[in-house]
Amino acid sequence: MNLENEIKYIEFNQQYQNEINDFINKSMYHFIHRPYKIREDVANIEEHYIKNGGNFWLAINQKNKSIIGSIGLEKREHCGILRRFYIQEEYQNQKVGSMLYQILEEFCRKNYIHTLYLTCGKILEKAHRFYANNGYFPLDQPEIDMHVGENDDLFKKTL
Protein backbone atom coordinates (compact mmCIF):
# COMPACT_ATOMS: atom_id res chain seq x y z
CA MET A 1 0.00 0.00 0.00
CA ASN A 2 1.54 3.34 -1.05
CA LEU A 3 0.37 5.92 1.47
CA GLU A 4 2.61 8.81 0.50
CA ASN A 5 -0.17 10.86 -1.11
CA GLU A 6 -2.99 9.41 0.97
CA ILE A 7 -1.83 10.52 4.43
CA LYS A 8 -1.55 14.08 5.66
CA TYR A 9 0.30 14.95 8.89
CA ILE A 10 -1.01 17.99 10.73
CA GLU A 11 -0.70 19.81 14.03
CA PHE A 12 -3.76 19.76 16.26
CA ASN A 13 -6.77 21.45 14.71
CA GLN A 14 -9.87 22.13 16.81
CA GLN A 15 -12.11 20.84 14.00
CA TYR A 16 -10.92 17.31 14.85
CA GLN A 17 -11.52 17.53 18.62
CA ASN A 18 -14.51 15.17 18.76
CA GLU A 19 -12.88 12.70 16.39
CA ILE A 20 -9.68 12.76 18.49
CA ASN A 21 -11.64 11.85 21.63
CA ASP A 22 -13.25 8.95 19.78
CA PHE A 23 -9.98 7.83 18.14
CA ILE A 24 -8.06 7.80 21.45
CA ASN A 25 -10.80 5.94 23.29
CA LYS A 26 -11.14 3.32 20.55
CA SER A 27 -7.35 2.92 20.39
CA MET A 28 -6.97 2.57 24.15
CA TYR A 29 -9.75 0.00 24.23
CA HIS A 30 -8.39 -1.92 21.24
CA PHE A 31 -4.74 -2.01 22.25
CA ILE A 32 -4.78 -2.04 26.06
CA HIS A 33 -8.40 -2.76 26.96
CA ARG A 34 -8.91 0.50 28.85
CA PRO A 35 -12.56 1.54 29.19
CA TYR A 36 -14.15 4.42 27.32
CA LYS A 37 -14.14 7.63 29.39
CA ILE A 38 -13.39 11.31 29.18
CA ARG A 39 -9.63 11.75 29.24
CA GLU A 40 -8.95 15.27 30.47
CA ASP A 41 -5.80 15.85 28.41
CA VAL A 42 -7.53 14.68 25.23
CA ALA A 43 -10.70 16.64 25.95
CA ASN A 44 -8.67 19.85 26.12
CA ILE A 45 -5.59 19.48 23.93
CA GLU A 46 -5.07 23.22 23.55
CA GLU A 47 -4.79 23.76 27.33
CA HIS A 48 -2.97 20.57 28.24
CA TYR A 49 -0.42 20.29 25.45
CA ILE A 50 -0.10 23.42 23.33
CA LYS A 51 -0.31 26.26 25.88
CA ASN A 52 2.37 24.53 27.96
CA GLY A 53 4.85 24.48 25.07
CA GLY A 54 4.13 20.97 23.79
CA ASN A 55 2.10 19.96 20.78
CA PHE A 56 -0.21 17.32 19.35
CA TRP A 57 -0.15 15.88 15.84
CA LEU A 58 -2.48 13.76 13.74
CA ALA A 59 -2.16 11.50 10.74
CA ILE A 60 -5.24 11.98 8.54
CA ASN A 61 -6.43 9.72 5.74
CA GLN A 62 -7.17 12.32 3.06
CA LYS A 63 -9.61 10.12 1.17
CA ASN A 64 -12.14 9.81 3.98
CA LYS A 65 -10.79 12.59 6.27
CA SER A 66 -10.46 10.18 9.20
CA ILE A 67 -7.80 10.13 11.91
CA ILE A 68 -5.50 7.14 11.59
CA GLY A 69 -2.78 8.20 14.04
CA SER A 70 -1.96 10.55 16.88
CA ILE A 71 1.00 11.60 19.01
CA GLY A 72 1.26 14.20 21.74
CA LEU A 73 4.08 15.96 23.54
CA GLU A 74 3.60 17.24 27.07
CA LYS A 75 6.41 19.71 27.83
CA ARG A 76 8.13 20.00 31.21
CA GLU A 77 11.10 22.40 31.40
CA HIS A 78 13.68 20.94 28.98
CA CYS A 79 12.12 17.50 28.84
CA GLY A 80 8.93 16.08 27.39
CA ILE A 81 6.52 13.23 27.86
CA LEU A 82 5.42 11.40 24.73
CA ARG A 83 1.70 10.75 25.04
CA ARG A 84 -1.26 9.37 23.08
CA PHE A 85 0.80 7.67 20.39
CA TYR A 86 -1.60 5.42 18.50
CA ILE A 87 -1.73 4.19 14.94
CA GLN A 88 -4.75 2.33 13.56
CA GLU A 89 -3.75 -1.30 13.23
CA GLU A 90 -4.18 -1.50 9.45
CA TYR A 91 -1.73 1.44 9.07
CA GLN A 92 0.97 0.00 11.31
CA ASN A 93 4.21 -0.99 9.60
CA GLN A 94 3.42 1.52 6.84
CA LYS A 95 5.71 4.29 8.24
CA VAL A 96 2.78 6.33 9.60
CA GLY A 97 4.02 5.99 13.18
CA SER A 98 7.60 6.70 12.14
CA MET A 99 6.51 9.90 10.38
CA LEU A 100 4.52 11.12 13.38
CA TYR A 101 7.40 10.28 15.69
CA GLN A 102 9.90 12.09 13.43
CA ILE A 103 7.70 15.21 13.51
CA LEU A 104 7.65 15.06 17.32
CA GLU A 105 11.46 14.70 17.58
CA GLU A 106 12.04 17.60 15.15
CA PHE A 107 9.75 19.75 17.31
CA CYS A 108 11.73 18.73 20.41
CA ARG A 109 15.05 19.67 18.87
CA LYS A 110 13.75 23.06 17.69
CA ASN A 111 12.30 23.75 21.15
CA TYR A 112 15.31 22.65 23.25
CA ILE A 113 13.67 19.57 24.69
CA HIS A 114 16.61 17.30 25.50
CA THR A 115 14.99 14.29 27.15
CA LEU A 116 11.84 12.32 26.35
CA TYR A 117 9.94 10.03 28.71
CA LEU A 118 7.01 7.76 28.03
CA THR A 119 4.96 5.00 29.55
CA CYS A 120 3.80 2.03 27.56
CA GLY A 121 1.50 -0.82 28.49
CA LYS A 122 3.45 -3.96 29.35
CA ILE A 123 1.38 -5.97 26.84
CA LEU A 124 2.33 -3.76 23.88
CA GLU A 125 5.32 -5.74 22.62
CA LYS A 126 5.34 -4.12 19.15
CA ALA A 127 5.40 -0.68 20.74
CA HIS A 128 8.26 -1.71 23.05
CA ARG A 129 10.28 -2.77 19.99
CA PHE A 130 9.49 0.52 18.23
CA TYR A 131 10.73 2.52 21.22
CA ALA A 132 13.88 0.39 21.63
CA ASN A 133 14.64 0.79 17.91
CA ASN A 134 14.30 4.56 18.35
CA GLY A 135 16.79 4.82 21.21
CA TYR A 136 14.65 4.51 24.33
CA PHE A 137 15.77 2.49 27.31
CA PRO A 138 13.71 1.26 30.27
CA LEU A 139 13.69 3.01 33.66
CA ASP A 140 12.80 1.48 37.00
CA GLN A 141 11.57 4.73 38.58
CA PRO A 142 10.30 8.04 37.17
CA GLU A 143 12.86 10.86 37.15
CA ILE A 144 10.14 13.50 36.83
CA ASP A 145 6.61 13.83 38.13
CA MET A 146 4.52 11.76 35.74
CA HIS A 147 1.84 9.10 35.89
CA VAL A 148 3.03 5.49 35.55
CA GLY A 149 0.25 2.91 35.75
CA GLU A 150 0.76 -0.46 37.40
CA ASN A 151 0.52 -2.18 33.99
CA ASP A 152 2.94 0.25 32.32
CA ASP A 153 6.65 0.23 31.59
CA LEU A 154 8.63 3.47 31.74
CA PHE A 155 11.14 4.58 29.09
CA LYS A 156 13.61 7.43 28.54
CA LYS A 157 15.56 8.83 25.61
CA THR A 158 18.16 11.60 25.51
CA LEU A 159 18.08 13.59 22.29
Secondary structure as GFF3:
##gff-version 3
##sequence-region A 1 159
A	DSSP	beta_strand	7	11	.	.	.	ID=ss1
A	DSSP	three_ten_helix	14	16	.	.	.	ID=ss2
A	DSSP	alpha_helix	17	32	.	.	.	ID=ss3
A	DSSP	alpha_helix	40	43	.	.	.	ID=ss4
A	DSSP	alpha_helix	45	45	.	.	.	ID=ss5
A	DSSP	pi_helix	46	50	.	.	.	ID=ss6
A	DSSP	beta_strand	55	61	.	.	.	ID=ss7
A	DSSP	beta_strand	66	76	.	.	.	ID=ss8
A	DSSP	beta_strand	79	87	.	.	.	ID=ss9
A	DSSP	three_ten_helix	89	91	.	.	.	ID=ss10
A	DSSP	alpha_helix	96	110	.	.	.	ID=ss11
A	DSSP	beta_strand	115	121	.	.	.	ID=ss12
A	DSSP	alpha_helix	125	133	.	.	.	ID=ss13
A	DSSP	beta_strand	137	139	.	.	.	ID=ss14
A	DSSP	beta_strand	152	158	.	.	.	ID=ss15
###
